[in-house]
Amino acid sequence: MNLSVVIPLFEEAESIPELILWIERVMKKMSCTYEIIMVDDGSRDNSWAVIQEMARTNPHIQAIRFRRNYGKSAALFCGFKKAEGDVVITLDADLQDSPDEIPELYRMVREDDYDLVSGWKKKRFDSRLTKNIPSKIYNATARAMTGIKLHDMNSGIKAYNKDVIKNIEVYGEMHRYIPVLAHRAGFTRIGEKVVEHRARKFGETKFGMNRFINGFLDLLSIIFVSRFGKKPMHLFGLLGTLVFFVGFIAASVLGIQKIYFLYQGVKVGLVTESPYFYLSLASMILGTQLFLAGFLGELISRNSTERNTYQIKEIL
């Protein structure tokens, strides 16, 4: 199988027929074998009935239906698991991604040897206030924190080498950070292509401000897990030691100062009357807790069944 087109969808019954016919027109111009994998993420409209009807006359269509809405990451995970193509391309089902981009994305992975190519919707037709501006802020933050220079990290249209999707795990809401997951797994040839962005034709956007906030939290989570997931002591142990050391030095200074004044015959109050005593005490307690958190995390990590799971590229 040369190409798999994976389409996660949620309540897009109106756009599905037009999308499938469009993909078919594009694929007729390409000399390759292909499959279309649609993952219905618990739609409550008649999306599944539309998919079933089209699958009866189109042997290229395969479909998965969730009992309830699990989210886009779950839909992509199951679509990736089922995909058999050497190149896998993802599209959103709302017709805002153009299937006309498929041939060039396919070529970039096959001929230019990219591991992953992300679409960049340079000119957007979304609401500037509720989606466009937050998206720019989110992408700028992601670039700064991950070092991956993509303008549109969360673009729904992407192309992957098969090895990428078979060696990463998309879960929770991590579909926003698939390029980060791929990079952390050792797939460093990540490219970008300017793609057409189309105005939504049917239905309403599923984007909300809560996704923008959750996206930032997910970014912190994936950075922490990828860098310290198997060595939590390196973070918590270091922070705990530093915080404890600062508190210990502060308490020592207070103690030495008290002894010095007593030696000089200067009448001073109790050490416990100083607010700095309680700040130093709190610092030492917090440092100890951080150190213990790292120690417990290390114990859990060393007993994990995946503690020695690594990405192996080749074996001779």
C-alpha positions in Angstrom: 0.0 0.0 0.0 1.5 3.4 -1.1 -0.8 5.8 0.7 -3.2 6.0 3.6 -5.5 9.0 4.1 -6.7 9.2 7.7 -9.6 11.4 8.5 -10.8 11.9 12.1 -14.3 13.4 12.2 -17.0 14.4 14.6 -20.5 15.4 13.3 -19.5 16.2 9.8 -22.2 14.4 7.9 -22.8 17.2 5.4 -19.1 17.5 4.4 -18.2 13.8 4.1 -19.7 13.1 0.6 -18.0 16.1 -1.0 -14.7 15.3 0.8 -14.6 11.7 -0.4 -15.5 12.6 -4.0 -12.7 15.3 -3.9 -10.1 12.8 -2.6 -11.2 10.3 -5.3 -10.7 12.9 -8.0 -7.2 13.7 -6.7 -6.2 10.0 -6.4 -7.2 9.2 -10.0 -4.4 11.5 -11.1 -1.9 9.7 -8.9 -0.5 6.3 -9.9 -0.5 4.7 -6.4 -2.5 2.3 -4.3 -4.4 3.9 -1.5 -6.9 3.6 1.3 -9.2 6.1 3.1 -9.6 5.5 6.8 -12.4 7.5 8.4 -12.7 7.5 12.2 -16.0 8.6 13.6 -15.4 10.0 17.0 -18.8 9.3 18.5 -20.8 11.6 16.2 -24.5 12.1 17.2 -25.6 13.1 13.7 -25.9 10.7 10.8 -22.2 10.8 9.9 -21.8 7.0 10.3 -24.8 6.4 8.0 -23.2 8.6 5.4 -19.9 6.7 5.7 -21.6 3.3 5.4 -23.5 4.4 2.3 -20.4 5.6 0.6 -18.4 2.6 1.6 -20.8 0.3 -0.2 -19.7 1.7 -3.5 -16.2 2.7 -2.7 -13.8 -0.2 -1.9 -11.1 2.2 -0.7 -13.0 3.4 2.3 -12.4 1.8 5.7 -14.0 3.2 8.8 -13.9 3.0 12.6 -16.8 4.2 14.9 -16.3 5.0 18.6 -19.2 4.4 21.0 -18.7 7.9 22.4 -16.6 11.0 21.8 -13.0 10.4 22.9 -11.3 13.3 21.1 -9.1 13.8 18.1 -6.0 12.1 19.6 -7.9 8.9 20.1 -9.2 9.0 16.6 -5.8 9.6 15.1 -4.3 6.8 17.3 -6.8 4.2 16.0 -6.4 5.5 12.4 -2.7 5.3 12.6 -2.8 1.8 14.0 -5.0 0.6 11.1 -3.1 2.5 8.4 -0.9 0.3 6.1 0.4 2.9 3.6 4.1 3.8 3.3 3.0 7.4 3.5 0.1 8.5 5.8 -1.7 11.8 5.3 -4.2 13.3 7.7 -7.0 15.6 6.8 -9.8 17.2 8.8 -13.3 16.4 7.6 -14.7 19.9 7.6 -13.4 20.7 4.1 -11.1 23.4 5.4 -8.1 21.2 4.3 -7.8 20.8 0.6 -7.2 17.3 -0.8 -5.4 18.9 -3.7 -2.4 19.2 -1.4 -2.1 15.4 -1.2 0.2 14.8 -4.2 2.9 17.3 -3.2 2.8 16.2 0.5 3.2 12.6 -0.7 6.1 13.6 -3.0 7.9 15.4 -0.2 7.8 12.3 2.1 8.7 9.8 -0.7 11.2 11.8 -2.7 12.6 14.5 -0.4 12.8 11.9 2.5 11.0 13.9 5.1 9.8 12.1 8.2 6.9 14.5 8.7 5.6 17.4 6.7 3.2 19.8 8.4 0.8 22.1 6.5 1.0 25.8 7.1 -2.2 27.7 6.6 -0.5 31.0 6.0 -3.7 32.7 5.0 -6.6 31.7 7.3 -10.3 32.3 7.1 -11.1 31.7 10.8 -12.3 34.3 13.2 -9.3 36.5 14.0 -10.2 37.1 17.6 -11.3 33.7 18.8 -9.0 31.4 16.7 -6.5 33.2 14.5 -4.7 35.3 17.2 -4.8 32.6 19.9 -3.3 30.2 17.3 -0.4 32.5 16.5 0.3 32.9 20.2 0.2 29.2 20.8 2.5 28.4 17.9 5.0 31.1 18.9 5.1 29.6 22.4 5.4 26.1 21.1 8.3 27.1 18.8 10.1 28.8 21.6 9.7 25.9 24.1 10.4 23.0 21.7 12.8 24.4 19.2 10.8 23.0 16.3 10.3 25.8 13.8 6.8 25.2 12.5 4.4 28.0 11.9 1.3 25.8 12.4 2.0 23.0 14.8 -1.6 21.9 15.1 -2.5 21.9 11.4 -4.9 19.0 10.6 -3.2 18.3 7.3 0.1 16.5 7.7 2.1 13.8 5.9 4.1 11.1 7.7 6.5 8.4 6.8 4.9 5.2 8.1 7.7 4.6 10.6 6.7 7.8 12.4 3.1 6.9 13.1 4.1 3.3 14.1 6.6 4.6 16.7 4.7 7.4 18.5 1.7 7.2 20.8 -0.9 9.9 20.4 -3.0 10.2 23.5 -5.0 12.6 25.6 -4.9 15.8 23.5 -1.4 15.4 22.2 -2.5 15.5 18.6 -1.5 19.2 18.8 2.1 18.2 19.4 2.7 15.3 17.0 5.7 17.0 15.5 7.2 17.2 19.1 6.4 13.5 19.7 8.0 12.6 16.4 11.1 14.7 17.1 11.5 13.3 20.6 11.3 9.8 19.1 14.3 10.6 16.8 12.5 11.6 13.6 14.2 14.9 13.0 13.5 15.5 9.3 10.4 17.7 9.9 9.3 20.0 7.1 6.6 22.4 6.3 4.5 23.3 3.3 2.2 26.3 2.7 -1.3 24.8 2.1 -4.6 26.3 1.2 -7.0 27.0 4.0 -10.7 27.1 3.1 -13.6 28.7 4.9 -15.8 26.3 6.8 -18.7 25.3 4.5 -20.9 23.3 6.9 -21.5 23.2 10.6 -19.6 25.0 13.4 -16.0 25.0 14.6 -15.2 22.7 17.4 -12.5 25.1 18.7 -12.9 26.9 22.0 -10.8 29.0 24.3 -10.6 26.0 26.7 -8.6 24.1 24.1 -6.1 27.0 23.9 -5.6 26.8 27.7 -5.4 23.0 27.6 -3.0 23.2 24.7 -0.5 25.2 26.7 -0.8 22.8 29.7 -0.3 19.8 27.3 2.8 21.5 26.0 4.3 21.7 29.5 3.3 18.1 30.1 4.9 16.7 26.9 8.2 18.7 27.5 8.4 17.4 31.0 7.6 13.8 30.2 10.0 13.7 27.2 12.9 15.2 29.1 12.4 13.9 32.6 9.9 11.0 32.2 12.7 8.4 32.8 14.8 10.5 35.1 12.6 12.6 37.4 15.3 12.8 40.0 17.3 15.0 37.6 14.6 17.7 37.9 13.1 17.3 41.3 16.3 16.3 43.0 18.2 19.3 41.6 15.4 21.7 42.4 14.9 20.2 45.9 18.6 20.4 46.7 18.9 24.0 45.5 15.8 25.2 47.5 16.9 23.3 50.6 20.4 24.7 50.3 19.1 28.3 50.1 16.9 27.8 53.1 19.8 26.2 55.1 22.1 29.0 54.3 19.5 31.6 55.3 18.9 29.8 58.6 22.6 29.5 59.2 23.1 33.2 58.7 20.4 34.0 61.2 21.9 31.6 63.7 25.5 33.0 63.2 24.1 36.5 63.5 22.4 35.6 66.8 25.5 34.1 68.2 27.6 37.1 67.1 25.3 39.6 68.8 25.3 37.5 72.0 29.0 37.4 72.0 29.2 41.2 71.6 26.7 41.6 74.4 24.1 43.1 72.1 20.5 42.4 73.2 18.5 41.0 70.3 15.2 39.2 70.0 14.6 35.6 69.5 15.5 34.1 66.1 11.9 32.8 65.8 10.7 36.5 65.9 12.3 37.1 62.5 10.2 36.4 59.4 13.3 35.2 57.6 13.5 32.3 60.0 10.1 31.0 58.8 11.0 31.7 55.2 14.2 29.7 55.5 12.3 26.9 57.4 9.6 26.8 54.6 12.4 26.6 52.0 14.1 23.7 53.7 10.7 21.8 54.0 9.8 22.5 50.4 13.3 21.4 49.2 13.0 18.2 51.1 9.5 17.5 49.6 10.8 18.2 46.1 13.8 15.8 46.7 11.4 13.1 48.0 9.1 13.6 45.0 12.1 13.0 42.7 13.1 10.0 44.7 9.6 8.5 44.5 9.4 9.3 40.8 12.7 7.5 40.2 11.4 4.4 42.0 8.3 4.4 39.9 10.3 5.0 36.7 12.7 2.1 37.5 9.8 -0.3 38.0 8.0 0.8 34.7 7.6 -1.9 32.1 8.7 0.7 29.5 11.9 1.8 31.3 14.1 0.2 28.5 11.9 0.9 25.5 13.9 2.7 22.9 13.4 3.8 19.2 15.6 1.5 17.1 16.1 2.6 13.5 18.1 -0.3 12.1 19.7 -3.6 13.0 22.4 -5.3 11.0 
